């Protein structure tokens, strides 16, 4: 029986390899300093927004603010 690798096995068990830690600053939300507004949305809408956030690689708040801006701009032009 080869016992040459037993030290490596024990070391790997005692000191498992951890994935590298992400370095650097987190993505800065462009709306981080804006006024806060809390809204309640239906679960299905929240799910769609979350998926859109992943697809677009944008924070959910940024998508929501952009949608509100587009809606209000369209509404102002309609007057």
N, C-alpha and C positions, 0 to 999 in steps of 0.2 A: 504494500500500500504506500502510495506517494504522499508524504506529509509536508512537502515543500510549499504547497499553497495554503496550508491551514492558517498560517499567520495572516495572509491576505483576506481569507474568508472571515476570520474573527474581526479583523480591522474594519472590513466592510459592514459587518453587523453592528459593531460598536459605534463606528463613525460613518453612517450612510452618506452617500454623495447627495448633496442637495442641489436642486436646479439653481442656476445663477439668478441673483436678485436683480430686478429691473433697476437701472440707475437713471438718474436725471429727474427733472421736474415732471410732475404729471401734466397732462394737457390742461391748459388754462381755458376755462369756460369764458367766452367773450362777454357773457352776461353776468359774470360773478359779482360785479359791483352794482348791478341794477337793483331796482326795487323788487321786493319779494311778493309773489302772488301764489297762493295755494288754490288749486282747483281740484275738484273730484271729477273723474271721467269714468265711463263704463269700462269694465274689465277688458272687453274685446278691443276697445279703442286704445287702451293702455298697452295691450299686447302688440297691436299693430305699430304703435309709436316706438315701442322697444325694438321690434324687428327692423323698422326703418332706421333707427339709430345705429344698429349694427351694420346694416347694408350700406348706409351712407358714411359710416365712421364719424358720426357727429353726435354730440350729446343730445338727449331727448329735449332738454330745455331749449337748445338752439333751434331745433326743428319746430317746436311749438311757438317760439317767439317769431320765427320767420313766417309761419303760417298766420299768426295774428297780424303781423305787419302787412302781409299780402291781402288778407281779408279787409282790414281797415282801410288800406289804400284803395282797394276796389270799391268799397262802400263810399268813400269820400268822392271818388270820381263820378259815382252814380247820382249824386245830389245835383 
